[in-house]
Amino acid sequence: MRISNVASAFPEHYYPQPFLCEALKKFWHGQLNHPELLDRLHSHSCIDGRYLALPVDAYYNLTTWGQANNAWIECAQDLGQQALSSALDGAGLTPQDIDALFVVSVTGIASPSLDARLVNRLGLSPRVKRIPIFGLGCVAGAAGIARAADYVRAFPKHVAALLSVELCSLTIQKDDISMANLISAGLFGDGAAAVLVNGSERATLGPEIVATRSVFYPQTEHIMGWDISEKGFQIVLSPDLPALIVEHLGRDVDSFLADLGLARHDIGSWILHTGGPKILEATATALGLPREALDASWECLRRVGNLSSASVLLVLEEVFKRRRPEAGTYSLLSAMGPGFCSELVLLRWNG
C-alpha cells in the first residue's frame, strides 16, 4: 500500500490575520467587553492569514444554519473537485481509476453526501464505493488514510481516494463569545485536501503505509466537538486538551512503534496535525521533540491556520512535495480529535 499523491485546494478569498481580527470585532460589535482580547489571541496564533469560503462581508448576512450549510455544500463541491482532480493529475490517474472514495468533514452536512455529488462532476465510475464520514473532526485526515489503507489491503488492485473538505468559517456563531469560540475564530480556516492510496498491486513510487493504529481515550468526550442546535455548530474546546496530549501521546506512539520493532529515534520525519501553537508545543513535549522537528507543521499553520481534518494532509503534502525524506526513512503521521482519540500512521519512504 502506497500513497501515490497528495493535493490541496483553497477558496479564492484570502485575508491576513490582522484584517480578520478587525472583521471579527465588527462581527461581535457591542458584545465584547474587551475587544483587545482578540488582538492578543490573534497575535499569538502564529498564523499569517487564512482562506475563507466566502468574501468576508458575506458572513455578516448569514443569519441561519441553513444558509451557512447551503454555502458549505456549494463551496465544498468546488474545492473537492479541485483537490481530487489535482491529486489524480499528479499521479497520472483518471477519475475512473478511483475504486473507493472516502470523504471526511465536520463543518457541513448533505444528503446526497458530498461524495455522491462529485460522481457526476468528476466523471467517477458509477460503481465507485462511497464512504462519507462525519464527526471525527481534526483526527479524520489521519483516520481517513488509515481506513483507505484498510480498504486497499483487502483489494490490492484498487485505488482509494481520501477527500477532506473543511469550511470552518461557516460554523461561526454570532451569539457565542465564549473563550473557546474566540480562540477557534482566530485559528481555523477553510480548504480541502485529497490523498490517493494505491493497493500493493498498483505500482507507484509514493511512501509505503507500513501500519496504522487507532487509540480511544475513555471518558473524554467533553474535550472537543460540537454542541449542535438550531443555530448550527457551536465549538466545544476544553483548556485541558494540551495536558491530555502530554499525558497520552508519547506513550501511545512508543507502544505503536515497539510493536513494530521500532522506537522514536527511528522516525526521521514527523507529519503532525497543526492544531495551534499550544497543541504543537504539547505534541513536541509529549514526544520529546525539538521545535524544528515539527517545522512542516508550523509552516502549514503559519500559511493557512488550522483546517481541522485537512490540516495533517497539508503537512503530508508539504513533506511529500517539498521536504521529501531519503529512501528508507520512516515518518509518523498523526492527528487527534473528538472522542477524544488519536490516529497513528507509519510511513516508509522509497525516495
C-alpha positions as CSV (number, residue, x, y, z in Angstrom):
1,M,0.0,0.0,0.0
2,R,1.4,3.3,-1.0
3,I,0.4,7.0,-1.1
4,S,0.7,8.0,-4.8
5,N,-0.2,11.7,-4.5
6,V,-1.5,14.4,-2.2
7,A,-3.0,17.7,-3.3
8,S,-4.8,20.7,-1.7
9,A,-7.3,23.3,-2.8
10,F,-8.3,26.6,-1.3
11,P,-11.1,29.2,-1.8
12,E,-10.1,32.4,-3.7
13,H,-10.7,34.6,-0.6
14,Y,-7.5,35.0,1.4
15,Y,-7.1,37.5,4.3
16,P,-4.2,38.5,6.5
17,Q,-4.7,37.7,10.2
18,P,-4.8,41.3,11.4
19,F,-7.6,42.0,8.8
20,L,-9.6,39.0,10.1
21,C,-9.2,40.2,13.7
22,E,-10.8,43.6,12.8
23,A,-13.6,41.8,10.9
24,L,-14.4,39.7,14.0
25,K,-14.5,42.8,16.1
26,K,-17.1,44.2,13.7
27,F,-19.0,40.8,13.7
28,W,-19.3,40.8,17.5
29,H,-19.6,44.6,17.9
30,G,-21.3,45.5,21.2
31,Q,-20.9,42.0,22.6
32,L,-17.2,42.0,23.5
33,N,-16.4,43.7,26.8
34,H,-12.7,43.6,25.9
35,P,-12.2,43.7,22.1
36,E,-8.4,43.9,22.7
37,L,-8.6,40.3,23.8
38,L,-9.0,39.4,20.1
39,D,-5.8,41.3,19.3
40,R,-3.9,39.2,21.8
41,L,-5.4,35.9,20.7
42,H,-4.6,36.6,17.0
43,S,-1.1,37.9,17.7
44,H,-0.3,34.7,19.5
45,S,-1.7,32.4,16.8
46,C,1.5,32.2,14.7
47,I,-0.8,32.5,11.6
48,D,-0.1,34.9,8.8
49,G,-3.5,34.6,7.1
50,R,-6.4,32.3,6.3
51,Y,-8.7,31.4,3.4
52,L,-12.4,31.8,3.7
53,A,-15.2,30.1,1.8
54,L,-17.0,33.4,1.2
55,P,-15.9,37.1,0.9
56,V,-15.6,38.4,4.4
57,D,-18.6,40.8,4.2
58,A,-20.9,37.9,3.3
59,Y,-20.6,36.5,6.8
60,Y,-22.5,39.4,8.3
61,N,-25.5,38.3,6.3
62,L,-25.5,34.6,7.3
63,T,-28.4,34.5,9.8
64,T,-29.4,30.8,9.8
65,W,-27.7,27.5,9.9
66,G,-29.4,26.6,6.6
67,Q,-27.8,29.5,4.8
68,A,-24.4,28.6,6.1
69,N,-24.8,24.9,5.2
70,N,-26.0,25.7,1.7
71,A,-22.8,27.7,1.3
72,W,-20.9,24.8,2.6
73,I,-22.5,22.4,0.0
74,E,-21.7,24.7,-2.9
75,C,-18.1,25.6,-1.9
76,A,-17.3,22.0,-0.8
77,Q,-18.2,20.7,-4.2
78,D,-15.9,23.2,-5.9
79,L,-12.9,22.6,-3.6
80,G,-13.5,18.8,-3.5
81,Q,-13.4,18.7,-7.3
82,Q,-10.3,20.8,-7.5
83,A,-8.4,18.8,-4.8
84,L,-9.3,15.4,-6.3
85,S,-8.6,16.5,-9.9
86,S,-5.2,17.8,-8.9
87,A,-4.3,14.7,-7.0
88,L,-5.3,12.5,-9.9
89,D,-3.4,14.6,-12.5
90,G,-0.2,14.5,-10.4
91,A,-0.5,10.7,-10.1
92,G,-1.2,10.1,-13.7
93,L,-4.6,8.6,-12.9
94,T,-8.1,9.3,-14.1
95,P,-11.4,9.6,-12.2
96,Q,-12.3,6.2,-13.5
97,D,-9.3,4.8,-11.6
98,I,-10.9,5.5,-8.2
99,D,-12.4,2.4,-6.8
100,A,-13.4,3.8,-3.4
101,L,-13.9,7.4,-2.2
102,F,-13.7,8.3,1.4
103,V,-14.9,11.8,2.2
104,V,-14.4,13.4,5.7
105,S,-15.7,16.7,7.0
106,V,-17.1,18.0,10.3
107,T,-18.2,21.5,9.1
108,G,-21.2,20.8,7.0
109,I,-23.7,18.1,6.1
110,A,-25.5,17.0,2.9
111,S,-27.7,14.2,1.6
112,P,-26.9,13.1,-1.1
113,S,-23.5,13.4,0.5
114,L,-20.6,15.3,-0.9
115,D,-19.0,12.1,-2.5
116,A,-22.3,11.4,-4.4
117,R,-22.4,15.0,-5.7
118,L,-18.8,14.6,-7.0
119,V,-19.5,11.5,-9.1
120,N,-21.0,13.4,-12.0
121,R,-18.7,16.4,-11.6
122,L,-15.6,14.3,-11.8
123,G,-16.8,11.6,-14.0
124,L,-16.2,8.9,-11.4
125,S,-17.2,5.3,-12.1
126,P,-20.9,4.6,-11.3
127,R,-19.6,1.5,-9.4
128,V,-17.3,3.6,-7.1
129,K,-17.7,2.7,-3.4
130,R,-18.6,5.8,-1.4
131,I,-17.8,6.1,2.2
132,P,-18.8,9.5,3.8
133,I,-17.5,10.0,7.3
134,F,-18.8,12.8,9.6
135,G,-17.9,13.7,13.2
136,L,-14.2,12.8,13.5
137,G,-13.0,16.4,13.4
138,C,-9.3,17.0,13.4
139,V,-8.4,13.3,13.6
140,A,-10.2,12.5,10.3
141,G,-7.4,13.2,8.0
142,A,-5.1,10.6,9.6
143,A,-8.1,8.2,10.2
144,G,-9.1,8.6,6.6
145,I,-5.7,7.5,5.4
146,A,-5.9,4.5,7.7
147,R,-9.3,3.5,6.5
148,A,-8.3,3.8,2.9
149,A,-5.3,1.6,3.7
150,D,-7.6,-0.9,5.2
151,Y,-9.6,-0.9,2.0
152,V,-6.7,-1.4,-0.4
153,R,-5.3,-4.1,1.9
154,A,-8.4,-6.1,1.1
155,F,-8.4,-5.0,-2.6
156,P,-4.7,-4.8,-3.6
157,K,-5.5,-3.9,-7.2
158,H,-7.6,-0.9,-6.3
159,V,-7.1,2.8,-5.7
160,A,-8.8,4.5,-2.8
161,A,-9.1,8.3,-2.6
162,L,-9.5,10.3,0.6
163,L,-11.0,13.7,0.4
164,S,-11.2,16.2,3.3
165,V,-13.1,19.4,2.9
166,E,-13.4,21.7,5.9
167,L,-15.0,25.1,5.8
168,C,-14.6,26.1,9.4
169,S,-15.6,29.7,8.8
170,L,-19.1,28.7,8.0
171,T,-19.6,27.4,11.6
172,I,-19.1,30.8,13.2
173,Q,-21.6,31.7,15.9
174,K,-22.9,35.3,16.2
175,D,-24.1,34.8,19.8
176,D,-21.2,32.9,21.2
177,I,-18.5,35.0,22.7
178,S,-17.1,32.2,24.9
179,M,-13.3,31.9,25.1
180,A,-13.5,28.6,23.1
181,N,-15.3,30.4,20.2
182,L,-13.0,33.4,20.3
183,I,-10.0,31.1,20.0
184,S,-11.4,28.9,17.2
185,A,-12.5,32.0,15.2
186,G,-8.9,33.1,15.3
187,L,-7.4,29.7,14.5
188,F,-9.5,27.8,11.9
189,G,-9.5,28.4,8.2
190,D,-11.0,26.8,5.1
191,G,-9.6,24.4,2.5
192,A,-9.5,20.9,1.1
193,A,-7.0,18.1,0.5
194,A,-7.1,14.8,-1.3
195,V,-4.9,11.7,-0.9
196,L,-4.6,8.7,-3.2
197,V,-3.8,5.3,-1.7
198,N,-2.8,2.6,-4.1
199,G,-3.1,-1.1,-3.4
200,S,0.1,-3.3,-3.4
201,E,-0.7,-4.5,-7.0
202,R,-0.9,-0.9,-8.3
203,A,2.6,0.4,-9.0
204,T,3.6,3.8,-7.6
205,L,6.7,5.5,-6.1
206,G,5.0,7.1,-3.1
207,P,5.6,6.2,0.6
208,E,4.5,2.9,1.9
209,I,1.9,2.7,4.6
210,V,3.5,0.3,6.9
211,A,1.0,0.2,9.8
212,T,-1.8,2.2,11.4
213,R,-3.3,2.4,14.9
214,S,-6.4,4.0,16.4
215,V,-6.5,4.9,20.1
216,F,-9.6,6.0,22.0
217,Y,-9.5,7.7,25.4
218,P,-12.5,6.7,27.6
219,Q,-14.5,9.4,29.3
220,T,-13.0,12.3,27.3
221,E,-16.0,13.2,25.1
222,H,-16.1,16.7,26.8
223,I,-12.7,17.7,25.5
224,M,-13.6,18.6,21.9
225,G,-16.5,18.6,19.5
226,W,-19.7,20.4,18.6
227,D,-22.8,21.4,20.6
228,I,-25.4,21.2,17.8
229,S,-28.6,23.3,17.9
230,E,-30.9,25.2,15.6
231,K,-28.1,27.7,15.3
232,G,-25.7,25.2,13.9
233,F,-22.3,24.0,15.2
234,Q,-21.0,25.6,18.5
235,I,-17.5,24.7,19.3
236,V,-16.6,22.6,22.4
237,L,-12.9,23.1,23.2
238,S,-11.6,22.3,26.6
239,P,-8.5,24.0,28.1
240,D,-7.5,20.5,29.3
241,L,-6.6,19.4,25.8
242,P,-2.8,20.2,25.8
243,A,-2.5,18.3,29.1
244,L,-4.3,15.3,27.7
245,I,-1.9,15.2,24.7
246,V,1.1,15.4,27.0
247,E,-0.3,12.6,29.2
248,H,-1.1,10.1,26.4
249,L,0.6,10.8,23.0
250,G,4.1,9.8,23.8
251,R,3.1,6.5,25.5
252,D,0.8,5.6,22.6
253,V,3.4,6.4,20.0
254,D,6.0,4.3,21.9
255,S,3.6,1.4,22.2
256,F,2.8,1.5,18.5
257,L,6.4,1.7,17.4
258,A,7.5,-1.0,19.8
259,D,5.0,-3.5,18.4
260,L,6.8,-2.9,15.0
261,G,10.3,-3.3,16.5
262,L,10.9,0.5,16.3
263,A,11.4,3.4,18.7
264,R,11.1,7.2,18.4
265,H,14.7,7.6,17.3
266,D,13.9,5.5,14.2
267,I,11.4,8.2,13.0
268,G,13.2,10.5,10.5
269,S,10.3,13.0,10.0
270,W,7.1,13.9,11.8
271,I,3.8,14.7,10.0
272,L,1.6,16.0,12.7
273,H,-1.7,17.9,12.8
274,T,-1.1,21.6,13.1
275,G,-3.7,22.2,15.9
276,G,-2.4,25.5,17.1
277,P,0.6,26.8,18.9
278,K,-0.4,25.2,22.3
279,I,-1.2,21.9,20.6
280,L,2.1,21.8,18.7
281,E,4.0,22.7,21.8
282,A,2.2,20.0,23.8
283,T,2.9,17.5,21.0
284,A,6.6,18.3,21.0
285,T,6.7,17.9,24.8
286,A,4.8,14.6,24.7
287,L,7.2,13.2,22.1
288,G,10.4,14.8,23.4
289,L,11.0,16.6,20.1
290,P,12.7,19.9,19.4
291,R,10.6,22.6,17.7
292,E,12.5,22.2,14.4
293,A,11.3,18.6,14.2
294,L,7.8,20.0,13.6
295,D,8.8,22.6,11.1
296,A,6.5,21.3,8.4
297,S,3.5,21.6,10.8
298,W,4.5,25.1,12.0
299,E,4.9,26.2,8.4
300,C,1.4,24.9,7.4
301,L,-0.1,26.6,10.4
302,R,1.6,29.9,9.5
303,R,0.3,29.8,6.0
304,V,-3.3,28.9,6.4
305,G,-4.2,28.2,10.0
306,N,-5.9,25.0,11.3
307,L,-8.1,23.3,8.7
308,S,-9.4,20.6,11.0
309,S,-9.2,17.2,9.3
310,A,-7.4,18.7,6.2
311,S,-4.5,20.0,8.3
312,V,-2.5,16.9,8.7
313,L,-3.0,16.2,4.9
314,L,-1.5,19.7,4.2
315,V,1.5,18.7,6.3
316,L,1.8,15.4,4.4
317,E,1.7,17.4,1.1
318,E,4.4,19.7,2.4
319,V,6.6,16.7,3.2
320,F,5.6,14.9,0.0
321,K,6.4,17.7,-2.3
322,R,9.0,19.9,-0.6
323,R,10.7,18.1,2.3
324,R,10.8,14.5,0.9
325,P,12.9,12.3,3.1
326,E,15.6,9.9,1.8
327,A,14.7,6.4,0.8
328,G,14.2,4.1,3.8
329,T,13.2,6.9,6.2
330,Y,10.3,6.4,8.5
331,S,7.7,9.1,9.0
332,L,5.0,9.1,11.7
333,L,1.7,10.8,10.6
334,S,-0.6,11.5,13.5
335,A,-3.7,13.6,14.4
336,M,-6.0,13.8,17.4
337,G,-9.7,14.7,17.6
338,P,-13.1,14.4,19.1
339,G,-13.7,11.2,21.1
340,F,-11.1,12.0,22.4
341,C,-8.8,9.9,20.3
342,S,-5.6,9.7,18.2
343,E,-4.7,8.1,14.9
344,L,-1.2,6.9,14.1
345,V,0.1,6.1,10.6
346,L,3.6,4.8,10.0
347,L,5.1,5.6,6.5
348,R,8.4,4.4,4.9
349,W,9.7,6.5,2.0
350,N,11.2,5.0,-1.1
351,G,12.9,8.1,-2.5
